[in-house]
Amino acid sequence: MEAIIVAPKKRERRVPASLIKEVLDGQPIYYKGYRSVMYGHKNLEEIMGASSLEGLVILLHSKIIE
């Protein structure tokens, strides 16, 4: 008599499009830290970085508004 080992099914988890940085050759490239967002430890804004130019624009914009 042979024992049959059945592997547990992997739970498929759909990643929202907002956590995908780009798609390269049909494979999604996720933002670093996307799992933290999926588990609810962080929000989307916390993992999405800004370039130095974007940071400068935001800083100047905030100075103009004051």
Backbone as CSV, one residue per row, in Angstrom:
resi,resn,N_x,N_y,N_z,CA_x,CA_y,CA_z,C_x,C_y,C_z
1,MET,0.825,-1.171,0.000,0.000,0.000,0.000,0.879,1.247,0.000
2,GLU,0.592,2.183,-0.901,1.383,3.406,-1.020,0.660,4.574,-0.354
3,ALA,1.429,5.410,0.277,0.862,6.617,0.882,0.930,7.745,-0.144
4,ILE,-0.135,8.438,-0.281,-0.179,9.574,-1.199,-0.110,10.859,-0.371
5,ILE,0.890,11.666,-0.682,1.061,12.929,0.034,0.495,14.042,-0.833
6,VAL,-0.436,14.766,-0.264,-1.056,15.877,-0.989,-0.582,17.179,-0.363
7,ALA,0.030,18.019,-1.178,0.505,19.320,-0.689,-0.685,20.251,-0.484
8,PRO,-0.653,21.043,0.572,-1.748,21.989,0.784,-1.787,23.026,-0.331
9,LYS,-2.989,23.438,-0.683,-3.127,24.429,-1.746,-2.628,25.779,-1.258
10,LYS,-1.933,26.465,-2.164,-1.493,27.814,-1.846,-2.685,28.745,-1.960
11,ARG,-2.814,29.615,-1.019,-3.903,30.574,-1.063,-3.533,31.684,-2.027
12,GLU,-4.329,31.837,-3.054,-4.060,32.862,-4.044,-4.505,34.208,-3.497
13,ARG,-3.595,35.145,-3.505,-3.880,36.475,-2.996,-3.703,37.462,-4.142
14,ARG,-4.725,38.188,-4.430,-4.659,39.160,-5.516,-4.081,40.474,-5.011
15,VAL,-3.081,40.957,-5.725,-2.434,42.208,-5.362,-3.113,43.338,-6.140
16,PRO,-3.558,44.391,-5.455,-4.205,45.501,-6.152,-3.251,46.182,-7.137
17,ALA,-3.798,46.730,-8.185,-2.989,47.384,-9.217,-2.206,48.562,-8.658
18,SER,-2.692,49.179,-7.593,-1.994,50.326,-7.009,-0.649,49.937,-6.394
19,LEU,-0.437,48.652,-6.119,0.823,48.191,-5.542,1.806,47.698,-6.595
20,ILE,1.419,47.747,-7.855,2.295,47.314,-8.950,2.979,48.537,-9.538
21,LYS,4.313,48.535,-9.487,5.084,49.662,-9.993,5.079,49.672,-11.521
22,GLU,5.339,48.512,-12.136,5.334,48.370,-13.587,5.235,46.896,-13.938
23,VAL,4.993,46.622,-15.207,4.937,45.246,-15.693,6.040,45.084,-16.723
24,LEU,6.896,44.101,-16.496,8.034,43.861,-17.369,7.949,42.436,-17.893
25,ASP,7.833,42.282,-19.188,7.691,40.975,-19.838,6.523,40.175,-19.258
26,GLY,5.453,40.868,-18.952,4.262,40.208,-18.446,4.279,39.903,-16.959
27,GLN,5.390,40.192,-16.283,5.509,39.945,-14.842,5.389,41.267,-14.080
28,PRO,4.527,41.330,-13.096,4.397,42.579,-12.339,5.605,42.816,-11.427
29,ILE,6.021,44.069,-11.347,7.076,44.490,-10.426,6.376,45.290,-9.336
30,TYR,6.431,44.780,-8.105,5.714,45.392,-6.998,6.579,46.419,-6.284
31,TYR,5.928,47.374,-5.628,6.648,48.317,-4.788,7.274,47.561,-3.620
32,LYS,8.458,48.015,-3.210,9.106,47.421,-2.047,8.216,47.673,-0.833
33,GLY,7.928,46.635,-0.087,7.077,46.761,1.088,5.599,46.533,0.807
34,TYR,5.271,46.020,-0.391,3.858,45.832,-0.732,3.176,44.838,0.207
35,ARG,3.926,43.884,0.727,3.316,42.910,1.645,2.851,43.577,2.937
36,SER,3.594,44.583,3.388,3.181,45.316,4.595,1.842,46.000,4.385
37,VAL,1.617,46.485,3.170,0.332,47.109,2.846,-0.756,46.046,2.787
38,MET,-0.432,44.903,2.206,-1.412,43.817,2.095,-1.853,43.335,3.482
39,TYR,-0.907,43.301,4.433,-1.226,42.835,5.783,-1.804,43.941,6.666
40,GLY,-1.843,45.172,6.159,-2.426,46.274,6.909,-1.479,46.950,7.884
41,HIS,-0.179,46.656,7.810,0.784,47.276,8.712,1.145,48.696,8.276
42,LYS,1.092,48.958,6.980,1.423,50.276,6.431,0.358,50.653,5.417
43,ASN,0.332,51.940,5.059,-0.562,52.345,3.981,0.258,52.589,2.715
44,LEU,-0.418,52.791,1.615,0.240,52.890,0.318,1.234,54.051,0.271
45,GLU,0.897,55.177,0.870,1.760,56.346,0.830,3.084,56.118,1.557
46,GLU,3.076,55.242,2.550,4.304,54.984,3.308,5.339,54.203,2.507
47,ILE,4.917,53.403,1.559,5.892,52.600,0.803,6.281,53.234,-0.513
48,MET,5.473,54.174,-1.012,5.799,54.813,-2.282,6.772,55.956,-2.028
49,GLY,7.956,55.854,-2.564,8.972,56.876,-2.364,8.816,58.015,-3.352
50,ALA,9.466,59.106,-3.046,9.468,60.261,-3.944,10.917,60.533,-4.344
51,SER,11.111,60.968,-5.571,12.454,61.300,-6.020,12.866,62.625,-5.391
52,SER,14.129,62.940,-5.485,14.614,64.195,-4.903,13.981,65.397,-5.599
53,LEU,13.748,65.295,-6.899,13.103,66.382,-7.629,11.666,66.577,-7.142
54,GLU,10.939,65.481,-6.951,9.573,65.575,-6.428,9.574,66.186,-5.031
55,GLY,10.546,65.809,-4.214,10.659,66.369,-2.871,10.907,67.863,-2.902
56,LEU,11.755,68.305,-3.825,12.036,69.728,-3.972,10.785,70.486,-4.421
57,VAL,10.053,69.936,-5.374,8.827,70.566,-5.854,7.808,70.667,-4.724
58,ILE,7.672,69.624,-3.935,6.720,69.635,-2.816,7.147,70.690,-1.789
59,LEU,8.441,70.757,-1.505,8.944,71.741,-0.547,8.674,73.166,-1.034
60,LEU,8.984,73.434,-2.304,8.740,74.784,-2.850,7.256,75.099,-2.876
61,HIS,6.451,74.121,-3.202,5.005,74.326,-3.249,4.461,74.669,-1.856
62,SER,4.966,73.987,-0.846,4.508,74.253,0.512,4.949,75.641,0.982
63,LYS,6.122,76.108,0.536,6.588,77.451,0.893,5.743,78.526,0.230
64,ILE,5.312,78.273,-1.009,4.482,79.246,-1.745,3.114,79.367,-1.091
65,ILE,2.565,78.252,-0.634,1.213,78.245,-0.057,1.194,78.945,1.300
66,GLU,2.294,78.906,2.049,2.323,79.522,3.379,2.129,80.956,3.325
